[in-house]
Amino acid sequence: MAIGPRRPVFYISVLTLGFVLGGFLSALLRRFLPEGPAKEFFTWTVTPSVGPLHLDLIIFSLTVGPLALQVSLLGLVGIVLAYLLARSLF
């Protein structure tokens, strides 16, 4: 069954739902798995960050940051699960 092009809102909502679901799964496993290689593997995260960004204008000064995104294996699993769920519903 061919479906026309999806809207960007669909992809943004799937990514958001996936990151929330993956974060929940990661927190759940971090809390209940015993110490060992499985816990280290499933709860391993990468956190790239940018900042702080300082913008100094004559009238005002603005500092933003640091901005960080925490990506884990279970976050990616959550994105895949959210995409499969959304694809089956819509």
C-alpha positions as CSV (number, residue, x, y, z in Angstrom):
1,M,0.0,0.0,0.0
2,A,1.7,3.2,-1.2
3,I,1.2,6.3,1.0
4,G,1.9,9.8,-0.2
5,P,4.7,11.9,1.3
6,R,4.4,12.4,5.0
7,R,4.4,15.8,6.6
8,P,7.4,17.0,8.7
9,V,5.1,17.2,11.7
10,F,4.7,13.4,11.5
11,Y,8.5,12.8,11.6
12,I,9.1,15.4,14.4
13,S,6.3,13.7,16.5
14,V,7.8,10.3,15.9
15,L,11.3,11.5,16.9
16,T,9.9,13.1,20.0
17,L,7.8,10.1,21.0
18,G,10.8,7.8,20.3
19,F,13.2,9.8,22.4
20,V,10.7,9.9,25.3
21,L,10.0,6.2,25.0
22,G,13.8,5.4,24.7
23,G,14.6,7.6,27.7
24,F,11.9,5.9,29.8
25,L,13.3,2.4,28.8
26,S,16.8,3.5,29.6
27,A,15.8,4.9,33.0
28,L,13.8,1.7,33.7
29,L,16.7,-0.6,32.9
30,R,19.2,1.7,34.7
31,R,17.1,1.3,37.8
32,F,16.2,-2.4,37.7
33,L,19.1,-4.2,35.9
34,P,21.8,-5.6,38.2
35,E,25.4,-4.4,37.7
36,G,27.1,-6.1,34.8
37,P,27.9,-6.0,31.1
38,A,24.2,-6.0,30.1
39,K,23.5,-2.9,32.1
40,E,26.6,-1.1,30.8
41,F,25.6,-2.0,27.2
42,F,22.0,-1.0,27.3
43,T,22.5,2.2,29.3
44,W,25.6,3.5,27.5
45,T,25.0,7.1,26.3
46,V,26.7,9.6,24.1
47,T,26.2,13.3,25.1
48,P,27.4,15.8,22.5
49,S,27.1,19.4,23.7
50,V,27.5,22.9,22.3
51,G,28.1,26.0,24.3
52,P,28.0,28.2,26.1
53,L,27.3,30.7,23.3
54,H,27.8,34.3,24.3
55,L,26.3,37.1,22.3
56,D,27.4,40.6,23.4
57,L,25.5,43.5,21.7
58,I,25.8,47.1,22.8
59,I,22.3,47.2,24.2
60,F,22.2,43.8,25.9
61,S,24.2,40.6,26.4
62,L,22.9,37.1,26.0
63,T,24.4,33.7,27.0
64,V,22.8,30.5,25.9
65,G,24.0,27.0,26.7
66,P,25.4,24.6,27.1
67,L,23.0,22.7,24.9
68,A,23.3,18.9,25.1
69,L,21.6,15.9,23.6
70,Q,21.8,12.6,25.4
71,V,21.5,9.7,22.9
72,S,21.5,6.1,24.0
73,L,21.0,2.7,22.4
74,L,17.5,2.5,23.9
75,G,16.7,6.0,22.6
76,L,17.3,4.6,19.1
77,V,15.2,1.5,19.9
78,G,12.5,3.9,21.1
79,I,12.6,5.8,17.8
80,V,12.2,2.6,15.8
81,L,9.3,1.4,18.0
82,A,7.6,4.8,17.7
83,Y,8.0,4.8,13.9
84,L,6.6,1.2,13.6
85,L,3.7,2.2,15.9
86,A,2.9,5.4,14.0
87,R,3.2,3.6,10.6
88,S,0.8,1.0,11.7
89,L,-1.7,3.6,13.0
90,F,-1.5,6.0,10.2
